Amino acid sequence: MASKKKAKKGRTQPATRNAAEVARDAWQQAVAAVVDAEKQAEAQVRQLLKKNTIHGTEAARVLADLKKRFARERKRAGKALDAQLKTVQARVQKEGSAAGKRASQLVQQALASLNIPSRREIANLTRTVEALSRKIDSLQRRRK
């Protein structure tokens, strides 16, 4: 006899997150990592300054150079993220369109299986009935 699996109590499944939240979190983590690296570099330069390994002007130049590098890297990462987001947005739009078309096809198939006419079929029938009504009217006028 097969045993039943018991659900573990107290555990909840994490809420699903949309792509924007995931991207925002990834961006925030990347920025935090860059800021942390910047702080570590500053701390290392200050330690070198305290040990008299480098002079104050050289330390200022090194820090300025590091800040420029970090700014360039931030900008590059921002552009890369924008490009990835555009790719994801295009794919989501494409998939949404495909899902809409598929849903429409499924509805049409369901209506067909239940012998319920579609709007297009009703419109065609209405035009046919109107054309036949005009023919009948014209034939009745000829008889009189």
PLY file of the C-alpha trace (Angstrom):
ply
format ascii 1.0
element vertex 144
property float x
property float y
property float z
element edge 143
property int vertex1
property int vertex2
end_header
0.00 0.00 0.00
1.37 3.39 -0.95
1.92 5.84 1.83
0.62 9.37 1.65
3.01 12.27 1.65
2.34 14.67 4.44
2.67 18.38 3.93
5.16 20.02 6.23
3.50 22.52 8.47
4.98 25.92 9.11
6.61 26.21 5.70
5.12 28.59 3.25
6.09 28.82 -0.36
7.78 32.06 -1.34
5.58 34.48 -3.21
6.25 34.60 -6.90
8.14 37.67 -7.99
7.81 39.41 -11.30
10.73 40.14 -13.61
10.92 43.80 -12.57
11.40 42.88 -8.91
14.07 40.32 -9.77
15.91 42.82 -11.97
15.61 45.56 -9.33
17.02 43.24 -6.66
19.89 42.17 -8.93
20.68 45.81 -9.70
20.63 46.76 -6.01
22.95 43.87 -5.18
25.34 44.89 -7.95
25.37 48.52 -6.78
25.94 47.38 -3.19
28.88 45.23 -4.32
30.43 48.16 -6.21
29.96 50.49 -3.24
31.51 47.87 -0.95
34.49 47.46 -3.30
34.87 51.24 -3.40
34.94 51.41 0.41
37.48 48.60 0.61
39.74 50.35 -1.91
39.51 53.59 0.07
40.36 51.73 3.26
43.40 50.14 1.62
44.62 53.51 0.33
44.19 55.00 3.82
46.18 52.13 5.33
48.96 52.76 2.85
48.82 56.44 3.75
49.05 55.64 7.49
52.03 53.37 6.93
53.70 56.20 4.96
53.99 53.92 1.95
52.43 56.62 -0.27
52.12 60.37 0.03
48.88 62.36 0.43
48.82 63.72 -3.12
49.44 60.27 -4.56
46.69 58.81 -2.35
44.27 61.49 -3.53
45.18 60.73 -7.14
44.71 56.98 -6.61
41.33 57.53 -4.93
40.18 59.86 -7.71
41.28 57.32 -10.30
39.42 54.54 -8.48
36.26 56.64 -8.25
36.42 57.28 -12.02
36.84 53.57 -12.67
33.91 52.70 -10.41
31.74 55.33 -12.10
32.60 53.87 -15.53
31.82 50.36 -14.31
28.50 51.51 -12.84
27.58 53.14 -16.14
28.62 50.04 -18.11
26.62 47.78 -15.78
23.60 50.08 -16.11
23.76 49.91 -19.90
24.11 46.13 -19.81
21.13 45.87 -17.48
19.05 48.14 -19.73
19.91 46.00 -22.74
18.94 42.82 -20.87
15.69 44.39 -19.67
14.79 45.42 -23.22
15.44 41.88 -24.38
13.27 40.47 -21.59
10.50 43.00 -22.28
10.50 42.13 -25.99
10.32 38.43 -25.20
7.52 38.94 -22.68
5.57 40.95 -25.23
6.14 38.28 -27.91
5.14 35.47 -25.53
2.09 37.41 -24.37
0.98 37.87 -27.94
1.49 34.17 -28.66
-0.43 33.23 -25.51
-3.30 35.51 -26.54
-3.46 33.91 -29.98
-3.38 30.44 -28.46
-6.15 31.33 -25.99
-8.26 32.63 -28.87
-7.70 29.40 -30.79
-8.71 27.34 -27.76
-11.90 29.37 -27.29
-12.76 28.91 -30.97
-12.17 25.16 -30.68
-14.34 24.96 -27.56
-17.15 26.87 -29.27
-16.86 24.66 -32.34
-17.01 21.48 -30.25
-20.19 22.77 -28.57
-21.68 23.73 -31.96
-21.83 27.40 -30.95
-21.21 29.70 -33.91
-18.51 32.34 -33.76
-19.15 36.04 -34.38
-17.72 35.69 -37.87
-20.05 32.80 -38.66
-23.05 34.73 -37.29
-22.10 37.76 -39.39
-21.80 35.58 -42.51
-25.19 33.98 -41.79
-26.77 37.39 -41.23
-25.45 38.64 -44.59
-26.71 35.49 -46.31
-30.18 35.84 -44.72
-30.35 39.51 -45.74
-29.37 38.65 -49.32
-32.01 35.90 -49.47
-34.62 38.28 -48.01
-33.86 40.81 -50.76
-34.22 38.10 -53.43
-37.56 36.96 -51.96
-38.81 40.56 -51.86
-37.80 41.14 -55.47
-39.51 37.90 -56.58
-42.70 38.85 -54.73
-42.74 42.27 -56.45
-42.41 40.60 -59.88
-45.42 38.34 -59.23
-47.70 41.30 -58.54
0 1
1 2
2 3
3 4
4 5
5 6
6 7
7 8
8 9
9 10
10 11
11 12
12 13
13 14
14 15
15 16
16 17
17 18
18 19
19 20
20 21
21 22
22 23
23 24
24 25
25 26
26 27
27 28
28 29
29 30
30 31
31 32
32 33
33 34
34 35
35 36
36 37
37 38
38 39
39 40
40 41
41 42
42 43
43 44
44 45
45 46
46 47
47 48
48 49
49 50
50 51
51 52
52 53
53 54
54 55
55 56
56 57
57 58
58 59
59 60
60 61
61 62
62 63
63 64
64 65
65 66
66 67
67 68
68 69
69 70
70 71
71 72
72 73
73 74
74 75
75 76
76 77
77 78
78 79
79 80
80 81
81 82
82 83
83 84
84 85
85 86
86 87
87 88
88 89
89 90
90 91
91 92
92 93
93 94
94 95
95 96
96 97
97 98
98 99
99 100
100 101
101 102
102 103
103 104
104 105
105 106
106 107
107 108
108 109
109 110
110 111
111 112
112 113
113 114
114 115
115 116
116 117
117 118
118 119
119 120
120 121
121 122
122 123
123 124
124 125
125 126
126 127
127 128
128 129
129 130
130 131
131 132
132 133
133 134
134 135
135 136
136 137
137 138
138 139
139 140
140 141
141 142
142 143
